[in-house]
Amino acid sequence: MTGGTREVAVRLTEASDEELARLLIARSVSPDVDWRDLFDAAESLLSEAALARTLAGLSGAALATLTAGIAAPVEGPHAEHLRALLLTDASGITLPGVTALLAPLGEVAAVASGTHVEADAAATAAASERVTSGLGAMSDILLSALENPIALLGTGLLGATDRRRLTDEIGEHLEIDPLLALAETAGLLLREGRTLVPSLEGEIWLGDETPARWMRVARAFVRQLPRAGVSGAGGLGWTPAPTWPTAYPADASWPNRAGALRAQGVAWGLLADDGSEPPWTRALRDDSEDDVAAALAAALPGEVDRIYLQNDLTAISPGPLRPGLERRLRTLARRESHAQASTFRFNDSTIGGALGHGETAETILAFLGELSLTGVPQPLEYLVRSSADRHGSIRVTGEPDGLTWVSSDDAALLETLLVDQTLRALGLVRDIYDENLSRLRSRISRDTVVWALVDARYPAVAINARGKVEAVRRGRLPSAPLDDENPLERYEPLIERLRGASSGDADAAWLHRELDTAVRARSVIDVEVEMPGGATRVFSLEATGLGGGRLRGRDRNADVERTVPLSSILSIRHPG
């Protein structure tokens, strides 16, 4: 251990709990780390790996400040932040471990070249089209994931099967990966094992107004971008897009990450293809939500609240449908076109899915009647009513003992279920006491049985304990984690443990730690001892034991065992 470790441990001791918590967050320390005391913390924070990770997150200007701090105390706008990160000593001189890591970087440019460029009319128009298409595609992805979670490979990447499925949903003209990354960043999709599932916030997002939907994703996205101000400062201001690849010179992986971020920015209409910014992006950078909404409203096509229902079981929306209305319509029909004037198609499967989510023929027809400019065509009304008549002919009931019963008045339909190989995993068997075959038994949960039957195109409904039809979900929607507004709460147990293990006398604690390390390694150390009468003497000891307030060791010069009271030890050093 070094004197730098000791100094840092003392600085940690003197820091407030809130300062410690913010340091641990800035240095990406887990609240579950197994540090024993503040000396452990100091030693870990000064390790090469920990320092390298911290430097990777510093801007060129901050790194240039650190380089200048090798010869003289750091100065300028980054100085206090660098001290708070424990990259300099209390006086502002760059720590030796940091200096060693800075050397391979060579000269670092303090300021990357580039300016924010306002998009021209053509680029703004193209960006507005991407706003519209991006919002529509994000809705498609979330709606698809509500029905079937998105499967991921062991590498965390999107699998080929689900890539094809989502491509069919959003259209081949859009890239899936930037949109998935944006959905994760905004907390609309969450990872559960090897799947991406919509969050509760994601479902709510589907019904939000267009400016609010765009703003949620955009705000989450820009928090990842290099800051235009001092390192560690908050706010939405970010550096110009041309500077992103060179924003973090100590991070070898950053240029690729910057390229991915640029692709996401373009996909969400935050950037034009050339990196210029449309008016709503400039307003976002200024953190003016009203100006963002106004700029989007001026650029985007007006939303509609009425559609045309056709005799061929299609619906045409003459423009972007209001999100809440589109959300419900998408539970009744499948969107076929991805243009601003979208086409939706009704069929027995889509109507059956809506019925499975709790709709009835009456609620469906009432909604369509209010939404349509042309009334409800007879073929569509017939489809809805005939689907409703068939729906529910298979009833699925769960029992407290774990059994699930599949009932129907149609014995032939139950016979079909028994021989359907796609349902083999349900383990459906006859009820031995049911001579007329009115029900089947399974040990699979009720909701799983319902969805298996629905996916196989059988008209199944879930029945609750009161005998009523009940809408079921494929799974519980998780909630996105909240922003860490009070980091102290997360780190409070760790900070309390570290402070509890640390003595109020930092010098004594340090001495005991150094001696304990020497004993464990059986190191030879020079121990300066105050003798009776005030004289001092240095013993060269092979440390062998520590306890009862005494150090034991073998005197290498006199070849005798010595026991030295810790209270008499003035200092220790490692020879050589």
Secondary structure, DSSP 8 states (H G I E B T S, - for coil): --HHHHHHHHHHHHS-HHHHHHHHHHTT--TT----SHHHHHHHHTSHHHHHHHHHTS-HHHHHHHHHTTTS---STTHHHHHHTTSB-TTS-B-HHHHHHHGGG-S--SS------B--HHHHHHHHHHHHHHHHHHHHHHHHHHHS-EEB-TTSSB-HHHHHHHHHHH-TTS-HHHHHHHHHHTTSEEEETTEEEE-HHHHHHHHS-HHHHHHHHHHHHHTTS-BSSSTT--SS-B--GGGGGGS-TT-TTHHHHHHHHHHHHHHTTSS-TTS-B-HHHHHHHTT-HHHHHHHHHHHS---BS-BEE-TTSEEE-SS-B-HHHHHHHHHHSEE---SSS-EEE--HHHHHHHHHTT--HHHHHHHHHHHBSS---HHHHHHHHHHHHHTTSEEEEE-TTS-EEEE-S-HHHHHHHHH-GGGGGG--EE-TT-TT--EEEESS-HHHHHHHHHHTT--EEEE-TTS-EE---SS---------S-HHHHHHHHHHHHHHHS-S-HHHHHHHHHHHHHHHHT-EEEEEEE-TTS-EEEEEEEEEEEETTEEEEEETTTTEEEEEEGGGEEEEE---
